[in-house]
């Protein structure tokens, strides 16, 4: 019974109930009075959105002060993530209800409105990326790579490939100098990996398969060793490409979220003064 009650009282359920109540309230608003951001209904939506924005901002603070949050038992990371996701959708709805589903007038108010929608939409994009990227990397690649280790791994591969090339004949040296060595200069993003990770990797290995039928038998172990280096490098490139999406998303979501909170507080200060 306790497990069922816990599920019922989850953030998803709470946010769903609040979502329904907000929609019902807006219907009553439309039926009884004008839809304005300055009346009781509009102010309720606005202040509720502000309170929710502050609560959602605590998600970032919890991640930054993870040790303190753990010691104080301020909830699990999974619970905070569910709050952030479901609360973000509720925040977007409250912003739209506060504006009456109209584009507001005024530079400050319009900026807050645009930033609010940007933060909500970018949050949804981030949710999709965080579910898709790990699945794509684990299903299409044979190695796991930490972002911070990528430069060191590429350097190790470059040294290993150079050592192998010392014993290669002219045919393999041509392959090394024109294909393998240039690829090992550094990690590169190739957007084909966003479409088809495993297919993008296989497409880069065609020269090795073709050359295997043409070289001397004693050179095939060296070709295999070079292929391992090259395949590992392009799989690192695939990791670099897809993990870059998550890095770019953080830049597209986190600074605008901070800017939104600042602008909302400025907007409230202006409204209280004037």
TAQUIQUI-V774705 format. One record per backbone hydrogen bond with DSSP energy under -0.5 kcal/mol. CO is the residue of the C=O (numbers start at 0). NH is the residue of the N-H. E is the energy in kcal/mol with one decimal. If there is no record, write none. Layout:
co=CO nh=NH e=E
co=CO nh=NH e=E
//
This chain:
co=0 nh=4 e=-2.6
co=1 nh=5 e=-2.4
co=2 nh=6 e=-1.9
co=3 nh=7 e=-2.3
co=4 nh=8 e=-1.9
co=6 nh=9 e=-1.3
co=9 nh=13 e=-2.6
co=10 nh=14 e=-2.8
co=11 nh=15 e=-2.0
co=12 nh=16 e=-2.4
co=13 nh=17 e=-2.4
co=14 nh=18 e=-2.5
co=15 nh=19 e=-2.3
co=16 nh=20 e=-2.5
co=17 nh=21 e=-2.4
co=18 nh=22 e=-2.0
co=19 nh=23 e=-2.7
co=20 nh=24 e=-2.5
co=21 nh=25 e=-2.1
co=22 nh=26 e=-2.2
co=23 nh=27 e=-2.2
co=24 nh=28 e=-2.4
co=25 nh=29 e=-2.7
co=26 nh=30 e=-2.0
co=27 nh=31 e=-1.7
co=28 nh=32 e=-2.5
co=33 nh=35 e=-1.0
co=35 nh=38 e=-0.7
co=35 nh=41 e=-0.6
co=38 nh=42 e=-2.9
co=39 nh=43 e=-2.0
co=40 nh=44 e=-2.4
co=41 nh=45 e=-2.4
co=42 nh=46 e=-3.0
co=43 nh=47 e=-2.1
co=44 nh=48 e=-2.4
co=45 nh=49 e=-2.2
co=46 nh=50 e=-2.6
co=47 nh=51 e=-2.4
co=48 nh=52 e=-2.3
co=49 nh=53 e=-2.1
co=50 nh=54 e=-2.0
co=51 nh=55 e=-2.7
co=52 nh=56 e=-2.0
co=53 nh=57 e=-0.8
co=54 nh=57 e=-0.8
co=55 nh=58 e=-1.4
co=55 nh=59 e=-0.6
co=56 nh=59 e=-0.5
co=56 nh=60 e=-1.3
co=57 nh=61 e=-2.6
co=58 nh=62 e=-1.8
co=59 nh=63 e=-1.8
co=60 nh=64 e=-2.4
co=62 nh=65 e=-0.8
co=64 nh=68 e=-2.4
co=65 nh=69 e=-2.3
co=66 nh=70 e=-2.2
co=67 nh=71 e=-2.2
co=68 nh=73 e=-2.3
co=69 nh=72 e=-0.8
co=75 nh=79 e=-2.0
co=76 nh=80 e=-2.2
co=77 nh=81 e=-2.3
co=78 nh=82 e=-2.2
co=79 nh=83 e=-2.5
co=80 nh=84 e=-2.5
co=81 nh=85 e=-2.6
co=82 nh=86 e=-2.6
co=83 nh=87 e=-1.4
co=84 nh=88 e=-1.4
co=85 nh=89 e=-1.9
co=86 nh=90 e=-2.6
co=87 nh=91 e=-2.1
co=88 nh=92 e=-2.0
co=89 nh=93 e=-2.5
co=90 nh=94 e=-2.2
co=91 nh=95 e=-1.9
co=92 nh=96 e=-2.6
co=93 nh=97 e=-2.6
co=94 nh=98 e=-1.8
co=95 nh=100 e=-2.8
co=96 nh=99 e=-0.8
co=98 nh=101 e=-0.9
co=101 nh=103 e=-0.6
co=105 nh=109 e=-2.8
co=106 nh=110 e=-2.3
co=107 nh=111 e=-2.2
co=108 nh=112 e=-2.3
co=109 nh=113 e=-2.8
co=110 nh=114 e=-2.6
co=111 nh=115 e=-2.2
co=112 nh=116 e=-2.1
co=113 nh=117 e=-2.6
co=114 nh=118 e=-2.7
co=115 nh=119 e=-2.1
co=116 nh=120 e=-2.8
co=117 nh=121 e=-3.0
co=118 nh=122 e=-1.8
co=119 nh=123 e=-1.9
co=120 nh=124 e=-2.3
co=121 nh=125 e=-2.4
co=122 nh=126 e=-2.0
co=123 nh=127 e=-2.0
co=124 nh=128 e=-2.5
co=125 nh=129 e=-2.7
co=126 nh=130 e=-1.1
co=127 nh=131 e=-2.4
co=128 nh=132 e=-2.8
co=130 nh=134 e=-0.7
co=131 nh=135 e=-2.8
co=132 nh=136 e=-2.4
co=133 nh=137 e=-2.3
co=134 nh=138 e=-1.9
co=135 nh=139 e=-1.6
co=136 nh=140 e=-1.1
co=145 nh=148 e=-1.2
co=145 nh=149 e=-0.6
co=146 nh=149 e=-1.3
co=148 nh=152 e=-2.4
co=149 nh=153 e=-2.4
co=150 nh=154 e=-2.0
co=151 nh=155 e=-2.2
co=152 nh=156 e=-2.2
co=153 nh=157 e=-2.3
co=154 nh=158 e=-2.1
co=155 nh=159 e=-2.2
co=156 nh=160 e=-2.8
co=157 nh=161 e=-2.1
co=158 nh=162 e=-1.9
co=159 nh=163 e=-2.0
co=160 nh=164 e=-2.3
co=161 nh=165 e=-0.8
co=163 nh=166 e=-1.6
co=164 nh=167 e=-1.4
co=168 nh=172 e=-2.5
co=169 nh=173 e=-2.0
co=170 nh=174 e=-1.6
co=171 nh=175 e=-2.7
co=172 nh=176 e=-3.0
co=173 nh=177 e=-1.9
co=174 nh=178 e=-1.9
co=174 nh=179 e=-1.5
co=175 nh=180 e=-3.7
co=178 nh=182 e=-1.1
co=179 nh=183 e=-1.1
co=180 nh=183 e=-0.7
co=181 nh=184 e=-1.2
co=182 nh=185 e=-0.5
co=187 nh=189 e=-0.5
co=189 nh=192 e=-1.8
co=190 nh=193 e=-1.1
co=190 nh=194 e=-0.5
co=191 nh=194 e=-1.1
co=191 nh=195 e=-2.8
co=195 nh=199 e=-2.1
co=196 nh=200 e=-1.7
co=197 nh=201 e=-2.5
co=198 nh=202 e=-2.1
co=199 nh=203 e=-0.7
co=200 nh=203 e=-1.0
co=201 nh=204 e=-1.5
co=202 nh=205 e=-0.6
co=204 nh=208 e=-1.6
co=205 nh=209 e=-2.2
co=206 nh=210 e=-2.4
co=207 nh=211 e=-1.6
co=208 nh=212 e=-0.5
co=209 nh=212 e=-0.9
co=210 nh=213 e=-1.7
co=210 nh=214 e=-1.3
co=215 nh=218 e=-1.3
co=215 nh=219 e=-0.6
co=216 nh=219 e=-1.2
co=218 nh=222 e=-2.3
co=219 nh=223 e=-2.8
co=220 nh=224 e=-2.0
co=221 nh=225 e=-2.5
co=222 nh=226 e=-2.6
co=223 nh=227 e=-2.2
co=224 nh=228 e=-2.0
co=225 nh=229 e=-2.8
co=226 nh=230 e=-3.4
co=227 nh=231 e=-2.5
co=228 nh=232 e=-2.1
co=229 nh=233 e=-2.5
co=230 nh=234 e=-2.1
co=231 nh=235 e=-2.0
co=232 nh=236 e=-2.2
co=233 nh=237 e=-1.8
co=234 nh=238 e=-2.3
co=235 nh=239 e=-3.0
co=236 nh=240 e=-2.7
co=237 nh=241 e=-2.4
co=238 nh=242 e=-2.9
co=239 nh=243 e=-1.5
co=240 nh=244 e=-1.0
co=241 nh=245 e=-1.0
co=242 nh=246 e=-1.7
co=243 nh=247 e=-3.2
co=244 nh=248 e=-2.3
co=245 nh=249 e=-2.0
co=246 nh=250 e=-1.6
co=247 nh=251 e=-2.1
co=248 nh=252 e=-1.6
co=249 nh=253 e=-2.7
co=249 nh=254 e=-0.5
co=252 nh=256 e=-1.5
co=253 nh=257 e=-2.2
co=254 nh=258 e=-2.8
co=255 nh=259 e=-2.5
co=256 nh=260 e=-2.0
co=257 nh=261 e=-2.1
co=258 nh=262 e=-2.7
co=259 nh=263 e=-2.7
co=260 nh=264 e=-1.9
co=261 nh=265 e=-2.1
co=262 nh=266 e=-2.9
co=263 nh=267 e=-2.4
co=264 nh=268 e=-2.3
co=265 nh=269 e=-2.6
co=266 nh=270 e=-2.1
co=267 nh=271 e=-2.2
co=268 nh=272 e=-1.9
co=269 nh=273 e=-2.7
//
